[in-house]
Amino acid sequence: MGLPMASHLLAAGYQISVFNRTRSRAEPLLEQGAVWAESAAAAADGADVAISMVGYPDDVRATHLGEAGTLAAAYPPQLLVDMTTSRPSLAVHIAREAKRRGVGSLDAPVSGGDVGARNATLSIMVGGVEEHFQRAQQLFEVLGKSVVYQGEAGMGQHTKMVNQVLIATNMIGVCEGLLYARKAGLDPLKVIESVGGGAAGSWSINNLAPRMLRRDFEPGFYVEHFIKDLSIALDEASRMSLALPGLALARQLYEAVNAHGHGRAGTQALLLALEQLNALQLSSD
């Protein structure tokens, strides 16, 4: 997702230095005029804003707090913006460390997947000092269609956890509904046509259910990354003494999908676990 997002910023006229652990993945940006940096620190050195979009909380920590991280730059950036889905507690920690160095920090995870990144239609959820949010708002508007300030550091990540809880349990319903339709002898495509515009309608039923019927499990968002997000949400729920049994079930089912070798499939691959439970395969034939 970082590649199309950076591409949009280049197209908008921003000067960008980029770092990726695999340089070849950054080549399209270099061809568009980005400058290669040998580390996150080098990319952030003297920058107005340093933006990260990486995989896991450990990657976020290394990118900003590591020996070659953004805060280790000779001239640290004025503002850090982490757009990875990560731990709220880590966002708070980064904000504190950044403040010690006179640097602002925002946690700004996104929703919309690879399609939203390519089309600049992401939903961006932002936590941090409101003044810092205002400074970064023009950048966010290049990347997304919905940009909402949620409150202090960590609140952007908490909002993204709400997003993932909603998606996870809704995806169970989508899969079960389609399997019910198949078992009852209905045409699932016609069922989607009927229910997709009513109270049961959702992005998942209208966009991912047709892909399930085509056996298209290519990723818009990886199963393995979704499991990471659900684990963070459950950890945060436990910390707040909050019982979320639907979310716990969703993680169990996604763990089963991953155990069967589909960790790099899209989240719609949840269907595979429920098909196996029912010895029933869904298709449009």
N, C-alpha and C positions, 0 to 999 in steps of 0.2 A: 504493500500500500504506500510505502514511503516514496517509491519512484514516481508514480503519477502525481502525488501531492507536491513533491519538489518540482516536478515539471510545470505544474500550474503556477508556482511561485516564479519560476524562470520566465514563463510566458507573460507574467504580470510585470516584469521588469526588475525583479529583485536580483541582486548579485548573491550567488550561493557558493559556498565551499561544502563539499560532501565527503563523508567517510562511511565506508561499509567494510565489514570484515572480508568480503569477497569483492575485489575491485571490479571484476567483470560485470557485476550487477549494476554498477554505477555508470557504465559506459554510455548508455543512452543520455544520461544527464550531462556527461562531459561533452558529448557531441552537441548538446544544446547550449553549451557555454558555461557550465558549472566548472569549478576548480577542484581538483582532487586534493585531499588532505590525508596525511598518513596516520592520523589518529583523531579521536573525538576532540582532544585538547587542541590539536592543530586546526581543526575545522572551526572551533569556537573562538580561537585566539583573536581578540579585537573585534569580534562580531557584535552587532546590535542585539541579535536574538540567536539562540542555539535551540534547534528543534530536534527532538528525537522521536523516532518511530521504530521500535525494535520488538523483540519477541516476548521476553519473559522479565519478571521483576529483577532477576539477577543481572540481566542485560542492561536494564535501566540503571541499576546501581553502578555497574561498571562504567557505563557511558557518562554518568555525571559525577560520581564520587570516586572512581578508580584512579590509579596512578597516571593514566593517560586520558582521564575523563575531562569533561568540559570545565569543571571548577579547578582543574590543575593547569589550565592555560596560563601563559605568562601574563596575558591581559584578558581576564575572564570576560565573557559576554555580559551585556547589561541585563539580559533576561533569558532564563531557561524556560522552555516549553516542552513538556513530555506529553506526547500524544498516544503513547502506548497504553493499553489496558493493563493496569498494574495495581499494587496494593495501596489502599488509602494511607496506611501508616508510613509507607515508603515515600509517598508524595509529601507528607508532613515533614519527614526527616530531611528530604532534599531541600524543601523550602527553608528549614532552619539552617542547614549548612550553607545554602546559597546566601541567606541574609547575613551570616557571619562574614561573608566575603563581599558584602555590598552588592549582591546580585539578586534580582527579582526571580520568582519562580512561579510557574503555573502548571497544574495538572489538567490536561485537556484531552481526555480520551474521546474516541469517535465511534459512531455507529453508521453503518451503511455499506460496509464491506468493500471489496475491490471495485464493485460497480460505482459505489458512491465516491470512492477515491478517484476513479477515472473521470467521472462526470462532474466532479467538484460539487457534489450534492450531499456531503457528509453532514451528520448531526454532531455538533461539537459541544461537549459538556465541560465547563471550565471551573476549576477551583483555584483559589489564591487571593492575593490582595486585589481589590477591585481596580485600583489605579493601574496595576500591571495588566489586568485584563483589558482595560481601555487602550493601553499602548499596543496591545497585540491584536485588537479587534479587526483591523484592516487585513492583517495576514489571515485570520480565521475566515473572513468573508471571501477570500480568494479560494478557500478550500471547501467550504460548506455552505449549505442553504439555511441551516438552523444553528445559531450560535447563542448559547444561553449561559450566563454567569450564574453559578450555583452556590457560591459562598466561599468560605475560607479554604485553605490548602487541604486537599484530600476530598473535598466535596464533589469535584468532577469525577473522581474515581468511584465514589459512593453512588453517584448517579448512573455511571456505567454499570455498576453491579445490579441496580434496579433493572436496567435495560436487559441484561443477560438473564436475570431471573424470569422476566416476562417472556423472553424468547424461548428459554429452555422448556418451561412447562407448556407453552403454546405449541411447541414442536411435537411434544408427546400427543397432544390432542389432534394435531394435523395428521400424524401417522396413524393413530388409532381410528380416526374418522374415515380415512381412505380405506383402511383394511376392512372396516365395517361395511363400507359401500361395496367393496369387491365381494365380500362374503355373502351379502344380501342380494347379489346379482345386479347391482346398479352399474351404470357407466360412470366411473369416477370423474371423467372430464365434465359430464353434464352436471354431476353433483357440485363440482367446484363452481360451475357457472351459476348454480342456484344459490349456494351458500356464501360465495365470495363477496357478494355485494350487500349482505345482510349483517345481522348482529354477530354472526360467527366469522365474518370476514377478517382477514389479517394479511399482513405482508407475506407471511410464510405460506398461507393457503393459496394465495393468488400468484406468488412468484416461484416458490420452491416445490409446491405439490405437483405442478405440471412436469417439473424436472424429475421428480421421483417416478412419475409414470413412465418417463422416457428412459429410466435407469441411468439418469445423468447425475452422477455424484461428484462431479468436478467441483473444486472448492471455490466458494466465494469467501469462506472463512473456515479454516482447518478445524477438524474435530479435536485435534490435540491441543490447539490453542483455546478452544471452547472449554475443554476440561480444565485447563489452567484457570480460566475465568470463573468457572463454577466452583472450583476449589477455593479461590479467594473469597467469593461471595459466602460460601458456607463457613469459612474461617471467621469472617467478619460477623456473620449471624451468630455464631457461637460466642464470640466475644461480647456481643450485645444481649446474650441470653434469649435469642430469637429462634423459635423452631420453624423450619421451612422444609417440611417433609416432601413436598412436591419437587423442590430443588434437589434434595438428596436423591430422590428416585431418578431424576433426570441425569445426575452425574453417574449413577450406577449404570444406567443404560448406555450412556456415552462411553463409559469405561469398557463396556462389553464390545461396543463397536471398535474401539481402539485395540482391544485384545485380539480381535479377529483381523487385524492388519489394515484397518481403514482410518488410521490416525491422520493421514494427509488428505482424506476425502472432505467434502463439504459437510456442514452441519445437518443437511438433509439426509445424510447417511444414517441417521438415527432409525430410519425406516428398516434398515437391515437387521437391527437387533429385534425389532418387534415382529418382523416377518419370521425370523427364526423361532421366536417364542410360539408363534401360531402355525408354523409349518405352512405358510401361505405366502405366495409371491404376488406383489402388486405389479401390474403393467397396464398399458393402454390397449393391449391387443384384445 
